[in-house]
Amino acid sequence: MTPNRFVNRSDLIGILLLAVFLLVILPLSLDVFRLNLVAKYLTYAFVALGLVICWGYGGILSLGQGVFFGLGGYCMAMFLKLEASSVANTKIQSTPGIPDFMDWNQITSLPYFWRPFHSLTFTIAAIILVPAFFAFIIGAAFAALVKAFIADLITPIVAMIVGQPNFANLHFTINSSTFSYGDFLNYLITFITTAAVVFFFVVRPYNGLMARRAQDDPDTKECPECTSAIPVKAKRCPQCTAQLAATA
């Protein structure tokens, strides 16, 4: 019996052939525009690959986890955007050398956290380390918080209402088949509690903060021609190119 391997020989050969195709054949055969286009498609593939890993290997279908793996794709997108935003390519902007969407939003210098992504080596490291960092924060700190919330607050309340804090031993039998519905109740309570914690302590405060910020200091206005949201200080709509009066 042959031992199981994480990557067998045929998979390894496929990975090497794919690497040669992406890193050697495509750069030698495509112009800069099409090569950049292929790189963008590969960036979008990070999310798809995350879904494949979660669904195919983990047995779950979660768009959120797919997007989580897409953090690495966003890092690569930052590098590609900087590569396409050289001074020569952006000389028509009010601030050459920065991505076009920053220029549209009246940003006059490249943010400090964007600057390291000029380096391909740093970008490749960030593709691996950034998702790993957020996985540690969410998986360790947040999970421990929710676990303590359930154990110290929810469980005593359940015990006070129904007389027992744990439903694991609840079951019934039909024709010698045992249905342990107690475990399902435990997982259901955990799921509902986790969802409630995320909604009331993360989602609602964030939405409220953003709504108050938009009312107190709006940074966008509506274009009178195409009704799209544009920066307040914009003199020309980036969508329909209509000439506008800048807001003081």
C-alpha positions as CSV (number, residue, x, y, z in Angstrom):
1,M,0.0,0.0,0.0
2,T,1.5,3.3,-1.1
3,P,1.5,6.1,1.5
4,N,-0.8,9.1,0.9
5,R,0.9,12.3,-0.3
6,F,-0.3,15.8,-0.2
7,V,0.8,16.3,-3.8
8,N,1.4,13.2,-6.0
9,R,3.8,13.1,-9.0
10,S,1.2,13.9,-11.6
11,D,-0.1,16.9,-9.6
12,L,3.5,18.2,-9.2
13,I,4.2,17.9,-13.0
14,G,1.0,19.8,-13.7
15,I,2.0,22.6,-11.2
16,L,5.4,22.8,-12.9
17,L,3.9,23.0,-16.4
18,L,1.5,25.7,-15.3
19,A,4.3,27.7,-13.7
20,V,6.3,27.5,-16.9
21,F,3.3,28.6,-18.9
22,L,2.5,31.5,-16.6
23,L,6.1,32.7,-15.8
24,V,7.9,32.0,-19.1
25,I,5.6,31.4,-22.1
26,L,3.1,34.2,-21.5
27,P,5.6,36.9,-20.7
28,L,7.6,36.1,-23.9
29,S,4.5,35.8,-26.2
30,L,2.2,38.6,-25.0
31,D,2.4,42.4,-25.2
32,V,2.3,44.4,-22.0
33,F,-1.4,45.2,-22.2
34,R,-2.5,41.6,-22.7
35,L,-0.1,40.3,-20.1
36,N,-1.5,42.8,-17.6
37,L,-5.0,41.6,-18.5
38,V,-4.1,38.0,-17.9
39,A,-2.6,39.0,-14.5
40,K,-5.9,40.7,-13.6
41,Y,-7.8,37.5,-14.5
42,L,-5.4,35.5,-12.3
43,T,-6.1,37.9,-9.5
44,Y,-9.8,37.3,-9.7
45,A,-9.1,33.6,-9.6
46,F,-7.9,33.9,-6.0
47,V,-11.6,34.1,-4.9
48,A,-12.6,31.2,-7.1
49,L,-9.7,29.1,-5.8
50,G,-10.7,29.9,-2.2
51,L,-14.2,28.6,-3.0
52,V,-12.8,25.4,-4.5
53,I,-10.6,24.8,-1.5
54,C,-13.5,25.4,1.0
55,W,-16.1,23.5,-1.0
56,G,-14.1,20.7,-2.6
57,Y,-11.7,19.9,0.3
58,G,-13.5,21.3,3.3
59,G,-17.0,20.2,2.3
60,I,-18.5,23.7,2.8
61,L,-19.7,26.4,0.5
62,S,-19.0,29.8,1.8
63,L,-18.5,32.9,-0.3
64,G,-17.2,34.7,2.7
65,Q,-14.3,32.3,3.0
66,G,-13.7,32.5,-0.7
67,V,-13.4,36.3,-0.4
68,F,-11.1,35.8,2.6
69,F,-8.7,34.0,0.4
70,G,-9.2,36.8,-2.1
71,L,-7.2,39.1,0.3
72,G,-4.2,37.7,-1.4
73,G,-5.7,38.6,-4.7
74,Y,-6.2,42.1,-3.5
75,C,-2.5,42.4,-2.6
76,M,-1.6,41.3,-6.1
77,A,-4.1,43.8,-7.6
78,M,-2.4,46.6,-5.7
79,F,0.9,45.6,-7.2
80,L,-0.6,45.4,-10.7
81,K,-2.3,48.8,-10.3
82,L,1.0,50.4,-9.3
83,E,2.7,48.8,-12.2
84,A,0.1,50.3,-14.6
85,S,0.3,53.7,-12.9
86,S,3.8,54.9,-13.8
87,V,4.4,58.6,-14.3
88,A,4.4,58.1,-18.1
89,N,1.1,56.3,-18.1
90,T,-0.7,58.7,-15.8
91,K,0.8,62.0,-17.0
92,I,-2.7,63.4,-17.8
93,Q,-3.7,63.1,-14.2
94,S,-3.5,66.0,-11.8
95,T,-1.1,63.9,-9.7
96,P,0.9,61.6,-12.0
97,G,2.3,58.4,-10.6
98,I,-0.7,57.3,-8.5
99,P,-3.6,55.0,-9.5
100,D,-6.4,56.7,-11.4
101,F,-9.1,56.1,-8.7
102,M,-6.9,57.9,-6.2
103,D,-6.6,60.9,-8.5
104,W,-10.4,60.9,-9.0
105,N,-10.9,61.1,-5.2
106,Q,-8.5,64.1,-4.9
107,I,-5.7,62.1,-3.2
108,T,-2.4,63.9,-4.0
109,S,0.1,61.3,-2.8
110,L,0.4,57.5,-2.6
111,P,-0.8,56.2,0.8
112,Y,2.1,54.8,2.9
113,F,0.6,51.3,3.1
114,W,0.5,51.2,-0.8
115,R,4.2,52.0,-1.2
116,P,5.7,48.5,-0.3
117,F,3.6,47.0,-3.1
118,H,5.9,48.4,-5.6
119,S,8.0,45.3,-4.8
120,L,7.0,42.0,-6.3
121,T,8.9,40.1,-3.5
122,F,6.9,42.0,-0.8
123,T,3.7,41.4,-2.7
124,I,4.2,37.6,-2.9
125,A,5.0,37.5,0.8
126,A,1.9,39.6,1.5
127,I,-0.3,37.2,-0.5
128,I,0.6,34.4,2.0
129,L,1.0,36.4,5.2
130,V,-2.0,38.8,5.1
131,P,-4.7,36.0,4.9
132,A,-2.8,34.0,7.5
133,F,-2.7,37.1,9.9
134,F,-6.4,37.7,9.6
135,A,-7.1,34.0,10.0
136,F,-5.2,34.0,13.3
137,I,-7.0,37.2,14.5
138,I,-10.5,35.9,13.6
139,G,-9.9,32.3,14.4
140,A,-8.2,32.8,17.8
141,A,-9.4,36.1,19.3
142,F,-12.9,36.3,18.0
143,A,-13.7,32.6,18.4
144,A,-12.5,32.7,22.0
145,L,-14.8,35.7,22.6
146,V,-17.8,34.0,21.2
147,K,-17.1,30.8,23.0
148,A,-16.8,32.7,26.3
149,F,-20.1,34.6,25.5
150,I,-21.9,31.3,25.0
151,A,-20.4,29.4,27.9
152,D,-20.7,32.2,30.5
153,L,-24.0,33.9,29.4
154,I,-26.1,31.9,27.0
155,T,-25.6,28.5,28.6
156,P,-26.8,29.6,32.1
157,I,-29.8,31.3,30.6
158,V,-30.7,28.1,28.7
159,A,-30.2,26.0,31.9
160,M,-32.5,28.4,33.8
161,I,-35.3,28.1,31.2
162,V,-35.2,24.4,30.2
163,G,-33.5,22.9,33.3
164,Q,-30.3,21.7,31.6
165,P,-27.4,23.6,30.0
166,N,-26.4,20.9,27.5
167,F,-28.7,19.1,25.0
168,A,-26.1,16.6,23.9
169,N,-27.8,13.6,25.6
170,L,-31.2,14.3,24.1
171,H,-32.2,11.7,21.5
172,F,-35.0,9.4,20.5
173,T,-35.1,5.9,18.9
174,I,-37.2,4.6,16.0
175,N,-36.7,1.0,14.8
176,S,-33.3,0.8,16.5
177,S,-32.2,4.0,14.8
178,T,-31.0,6.7,17.2
179,F,-31.6,10.3,16.4
180,S,-29.4,12.6,18.5
181,Y,-31.2,15.9,18.0
182,G,-29.6,17.3,21.1
183,D,-26.3,17.9,19.2
184,F,-28.2,19.7,16.5
185,L,-29.8,22.0,19.1
186,N,-26.4,22.8,20.6
187,Y,-24.9,23.7,17.2
188,L,-28.1,25.7,16.3
189,I,-27.7,27.7,19.5
190,T,-24.0,28.3,18.8
191,F,-24.8,29.4,15.2
192,I,-27.6,31.8,16.2
193,T,-25.5,33.3,19.0
194,T,-22.5,33.8,16.8
195,A,-24.6,35.4,14.1
196,A,-26.2,37.7,16.7
197,V,-22.8,38.7,18.1
198,V,-21.5,39.5,14.7
199,F,-24.6,41.5,13.7
200,F,-25.1,43.5,16.9
201,F,-21.5,44.1,17.8
202,V,-19.8,44.4,14.4
203,V,-22.2,45.0,11.5
204,R,-24.7,47.5,13.2
205,P,-22.0,49.7,14.9
206,Y,-20.1,49.9,11.7
207,N,-23.1,50.8,9.6
208,G,-24.2,53.4,12.1
209,L,-20.7,54.9,12.2
210,M,-20.6,55.1,8.4
211,A,-24.1,56.6,8.2
212,R,-23.2,59.3,10.7
213,R,-20.0,60.1,9.0
214,A,-21.7,60.4,5.6
215,Q,-24.2,62.9,7.1
216,D,-21.7,65.0,9.1
217,D,-19.0,65.1,6.4
218,P,-20.2,63.9,3.0
219,D,-17.3,63.1,0.6
220,T,-19.5,62.4,-2.4
221,K,-22.2,64.2,-4.4
222,E,-24.6,63.3,-7.1
223,C,-23.7,64.1,-10.7
224,P,-26.6,66.1,-12.2
225,E,-26.2,64.4,-15.6
226,C,-25.8,60.7,-14.8
227,T,-26.7,60.6,-11.1
228,S,-23.6,58.6,-10.2
229,A,-21.8,59.3,-6.9
230,I,-18.6,61.3,-7.4
231,P,-16.2,63.1,-5.1
232,V,-17.4,66.4,-3.7
233,K,-14.5,68.4,-5.1
234,A,-14.7,66.9,-8.6
235,K,-14.9,69.4,-11.4
236,R,-15.7,66.7,-14.0
237,C,-17.7,63.5,-13.7
238,P,-15.4,60.4,-14.2
239,Q,-18.4,58.5,-15.5
240,C,-20.1,60.7,-18.0
241,T,-17.3,63.4,-18.2
242,A,-19.9,66.2,-17.6
243,Q,-18.3,69.5,-16.5
244,L,-19.3,70.3,-12.9
245,A,-18.9,73.2,-10.5
246,A,-16.6,72.2,-7.7
247,T,-18.0,72.4,-4.2
248,A,-16.0,74.6,-1.8
